[in-house]
Amino acid sequence: MRTEPGVDDLLSLFPPGTHTDDDGTLVVGGCRLDDVADEFGTPAIVVDEYALRRRAREYLNAFRSRWLRSDVAFASKSFPCTAIQRVMVEEGLHLDVAGGGEIVTAIKAGADPDRLLLHGNAKTDEELELAIEHGLGLVVIDNFDDIDRLERLLPRGSRQRCLVRVIPGVEAATHASQATGHARSKFGLLPDAAREAIARVEHSPLLHLEGVHTHVGSQLLDVDQLAAAVAPIAALGTFETYDLGGGLGARYTYDEHPPRVDDYADAMIAQARALLPADSRLIVEPGRSLVARNACTLYRVTTVKRGVLTHVAVDGGMGDNLEVSLTGQRFEATLVARVGGGETVTVVGRHCESGDQLVDGVALRDPAVGDLLAVPVTGAYCYTMANQYNGARRVPVVLARDGAARLVVRRDTWQDLVSRDVD
């Protein structure tokens, strides 16, 4: 039987420094969440800006204190919001971008194009043209067609720095949709094909091979699985740069205990010291583990329906959090004004799908229509997969810091829903 957590356990899932005010109301980034809801409405994603910055610094320090030539590249796909990318840039991180849209937002965020890495297993001409136009530092070659396109699109006399993505052959203990390092993966090339791609790039007058890239998967809670990717790329030769990918998991539930960033860095650097040239450059690409805990989503309870189960319905759902439906990820929740404890209910969303369920079985204290509900650990892959199912308006993003809240992405308007119609 699942033991219901205490208030301290629940608060440990929210950004560091989250607490309750004198009247019991939840406070994130120094801002009372009821005040945030009053000003910006619900649903809304609330990010603790200071906690986010502190996490970025923690990553940089963990790797640079262990390996002099190391860089941390934020995996923008986890939260491709211009304001979030800007925070990462200001804290000294590079940006990993996966597609044209993330290039555009990264440039708007003030990123140095030379500090951008472009990923993608199906890059289009348009996306590569954007990368060339803006002078992106690295393009990660996923397949032979990437080589063909780059050689066709690059101006004569120029040279694009590249990494070749290698499938490491590691079976990751994660959801099937988040595993990227196994032999059947759509991402990258198996070692023999990677050697062929490396040779082609090395002999290209328009491409410069800087190194190799690999990735095992996402939401991994075992650092040994992440570190297992180093040996397969080390076997391919000596290069200037080795990109070890990302994938460290976040803590979504009370029962999960992901490794610390220091533990992750220890495991990766130990393998690097054993297998890679001491003067090489290392890159890691954290996403989820950087942003997940540092945001929560605010909802308003619209209906409480009692029957075989007690359903607490809110004004959002799979339109702003697809993680539950897509990967089966478990989330927790609490009422903003009455944190922790209470009866076991199922929190459901507003969309016309039985699968639109945010939390199956969570304790809420006397839930009632009009209550505010907060779901922690929504900083990764919620904003990026937001959609307009049932005409939902995509939700705003609010940065909270030192008691001040500011809007960085507005809510969709009703007009936005029809703004692309042509008749």
N, C-alpha and C positions, 0 to 999 in steps of 0.2 A: 504494500500500500504506500502511496506517495505521501510523504510528510509535508504538510503545508509550512512554508517558510515564515520566519519572523520578518518584522519590518526591516531590520538590518540586512537580512538576506536579500530581500526584494530590492532595497536601495543599491545593493552591490551590482545590480545589472544596469543601473542607470549611469550616466557619466560621473566620474569621480567628483566628489564635492556635493553631489545631490543630497538634499536633506528635506525635512519637513519644517514648515514655519510654526510659529507658536500655536496656531489654531489647527495644525495637522495637515496643512496644504503642501503639496509637493513643490519643491523649488529646484529648478535646473538652471545652471549658469547664473545664479543669483536672482532669477526671475520666477515669481510665482506663476505656475502654469495656468491658474484661473485667469490671471491678468493677461497672459499671452493669448488665451482663447478669446477673451473679451475683445482684444484689439485686432486679432488677425483671423478669428473664426476657426472652425474645425471642418474637416480634418486638417492638421498642419504638422509638418516635420519640424521639430525643434532641435537645433544643434548647439551643444555647449562649445563655443569657439575656443575658449581657453583650454579645455580638455583636449580638443582636437590638436591644437598647437603643441601641447605638451607631449602628446603621443607621437607626433612627427619628430620632435626633438629626441624622444626616447629611441626611436628607430635609428636616426642618424648616429647618435652616440654609441648605440650598441654595436653597429657595424664598423664605424670609423675608428673606434677605440681598439678594435681587434684586427682590422685589415686596413692599412693606410689608404690604398687606392680603392675605395668602395663608394658606391653611390646608391641612394635609395630613390626609386622611381614610384610615385603613387600610381596605382592602377586606376586610372580615371573612371573606367567603366563601372566601378563599384558605387560611385557618387559623382557623375559627370556634370556637376553644377559649377558654373563659372566661379562663384564665390568660394566654393570648397577648393577648387583647383588653385585659386589665388592664394588661399591660406597656405597650401602646400608649397607653392612657389616662394612665398615670403619666408617660409621656414627652411628653404634651401634644398627642397626635394626636386628631382626631375619628375617628368610626367610621362607615363605610359598611356598612349592613346590608341584606341581601337576603332578607327573609322573617321570619316570626314567631319562629322559633327563634333567629335571630341577634339579634333585639330582646331576647329573654329573656336570652340569655347576656351581651349588652352591659350590660344593666341590672344583672345579677348581678356583672359585672366592675367596677361602680362608675362607669360612664360617666354623664356629665351628659346627660340625654335631649335637651337643646337642641343638643348636639353630635353628634347622630345623623342620618344621611341614609338614608331608606328607598328602596330600589330594587325593581324587579320588573316584568316585563312582564305578569304575570297575578295581581296582588294580589287576595286574597280580602277579603270583608267582615271576617273575623276578624282578619286581619293589619292592616287599616286601623284597626279598633277598638283593637287593641293600641297602634298608633302614637298614636292620639288619646288613649287612656287614660294613656299615659306621657308625653305632651307632646313627641313627637319634633320636633326643630327643623325639618327639611326632609323633605318627601315629593316624590320625583321622579316627575312625571306622565309615564307612558309612553304613554298612549292616552286616548281620550275617555271610556272607561268608568271610568278612575280619577277623572276629574272628576265624573262622575255619582255614583259611590259616595261620594266625599268630601262632596259637597253633601248627600247623603241622610243620612250618618252623623254629620256634625259637629253639635254642639249649636249652637242659635241664639245669636248673639252672640259666637261664637268665630271665630277666623281661623287657618287653617293656611297656613304659609309653604310655597311650592312652587317647584320648578324644572321646566321642560318639557324632556324629553329629545328631542334632535334627531339625526336620522341625517345624518352629515356627507357621505356619498357618497364615502368613502375606501376603496379596495380595499387591504386590509392584506396584507402578505407574511407570512402565518402559516398554521397549520393551519385548515381550513375551520370547524371547531367553535369556534375562538377568534376568528374575525373578526366584528366587531359593527357596523362602520361603513359597510358597503356598502348599496346601495339595497334589497337583498332581505332585510335584517336583520329579525328579529322584534322587535328592541328599538327603541323610539323612534318618532318621526314624521318623515316627509320634510318639507323646509322649508315647502311650502305648507300642509300639514296642521298643522305646528308653529305657523305664524302664526295659524291658526284657533284652536288650543288656547290660545295666548298671549292672544288677544282674549277668549276665554271666561273664562279665569282672571282677567284684569284687570277684567272686569265682574261677577265673582262677589262677593256680599257675605260669603261664608264662606272665600274663598281669597285669599291674598296672593301675587302673582307676584314672587318675588325674583330670578329669572333663568332661565338655560338651562343645559342639561347636554348633553355629548356624550361619545362613547367610540368608539375606532377598533378595538380588539381587544386580545388578550393575547399575551404572549411576542413582542413586537416588538423587533427589534434595530436599527431605523433611526429615529432621532429625527425625521427630516423627515416620516415618515409620521404620527407622533404630532402634530407641530406643524401638519400640514395640516388638522386638525380645527378650528383656531381661526377661520379665515376664514369657513366656513359659518355659525358661530353669531354671529360679529360682524356678519354681514349682516342678522341678524334684528332688530337694534335695540340701544338702550342700556339696560343692566340693572344692577342693583346687584351681582349675582353671576354669574360664569361658571365653571361646573364643567367642567374639561377632561378628566375621566376619568383612567384609569391606563393600564396596558398595557406598561410597560417590561419587557423580557425579562430573564431570569436566565441565568447561565452554567451549563449542565448538562454540557457536554463540553469537552474540551481545545481543540477547534477553534472554539468559539463565543467571541466577544468582544463582549459587549453594551456599550452606551455607559455611561459613568459617570453617576451621579446629577447631577453638575454639568453634564455635557454635555446631559442631558435638560432640566434647568432652564434652561440657556442657550437652547436651541431654543424651549422653550415661552414663556419670558419675552420673547424677541425678537419673537415673533409677537404677544404680548399688548401690548407697547409700541407696535407698529406699528398695531394694529387695535382695541384695546379702550380704554375710558375709563381714564385714569390713576388715578382714585380708586375703581375697582371692586374687588370682592373676587374673588380667584381661589381655586379649590379643585382639588387634584389627588388622585387616589385610587389610590395604589400598593398592590398586594397581593403578587403573585408576587416582584417585585424587592425587597420588604422582607423576606420570610420564607424564600424558597426555600433560599438558601445557608446559612442559620443553623440548619439541622437536618439530621440524617442518620438513617437507619433501620438498626437492628441486627438481624441474623438469625443463626440457628444452622444450619450445614450439616447436613442429614439424610442425604443420599445423594450419592455420586459415581459416575456411570455412564459408562463409557468405551465408545465405539463409533465410528461415523462422526464424531460429535461427542462431546466430553466434556461431559456435563450435570452441573452442580453444582446440586442441589436444596436449597432452604432451607425453613424452617418458616413462611414468609409467602408473599406474592405479590400477585396482583391483588385480594385482599381488603384489602390495606393500601396498594396503589399501583396505581391504575387508569390512571395517566397513559400508561403504555406502550401499553396496549390501546386507550385512547380516542383518543389524539392521535399515537401513534407516537413519543413523546418518547424520546430516547436518554438513558440514565443510565450512570454508571460505577460501579465497585465495587472493593473491596480486602478482603483478609483483615485482620482487626484486629491479629493478632500478626505478620504478615509482609506489610508494606505494599509494594505495587508489584511488578512483574516476574512472571515465571513463564509457564506455558503458557496458550494461548488456549482459553477454555472459554465455555460458554453457561450463564448463571445462570437457573434456572427456579424457579417457585413450586410450591406444594403443591396447587393447585386443579385440578379435572378439566376443563381446557381446554388445548388445544395452544397457544393464544394467551397462556397464563399464563407469560410470559417476561419476566424483569426486565432482563437485559442480554444482548444477543446479541453474543458475541465480546469477551471482556475477559480480561486477563492476571491470573491468580491463581497464587501461588507454592505448589505442592504442596498443593492443597486436599484436605482429609480430613474425614470425618464428625466432627462435634463442633466444628469450627472456627467462630469468629465471623466474620461478613462484614458490612461496613458499606457502605451505599449513600448517597453524599452528595446534597445538594440535594433533599431530600424535605420541605422545610418548606411547600411550596405545593401545595394540592389533593390531598394524600395523605390526611391526617387527615379532611378534609371529605368525601371520597368513599369512606371506609372502609365495608366491607360485611361481611355474614356468609355469603358464598358457601361452600357445603360445610360449614356450621356453624362457620365460623371465628369466633373471638372477637376483637372489635375491640381494637386494640392500645393500650397505655398511652402517655402522653406524659410525658417526664421533662425537667425543666429542670436544666441543669448550669451552675454558676457558681462560680468560685474554688475548684474542687476539691470542691464539695458538690453532690450530686444529690438532687433532691426530686421526688416523684411528684405530678403535677397532674391527670392523668386516669388512672384505674385501668383495668386490663385487664377486659374482659367476663368474667363467670363463666359456668360451664355453666348455672347457673340463669337467668342473664340471657337465654339463648337461648329459654327457654320462659316467661319472666315475663309475656308478653303474651297467652299462651293463656288462653282463657276456659272450657275444659272439658278 
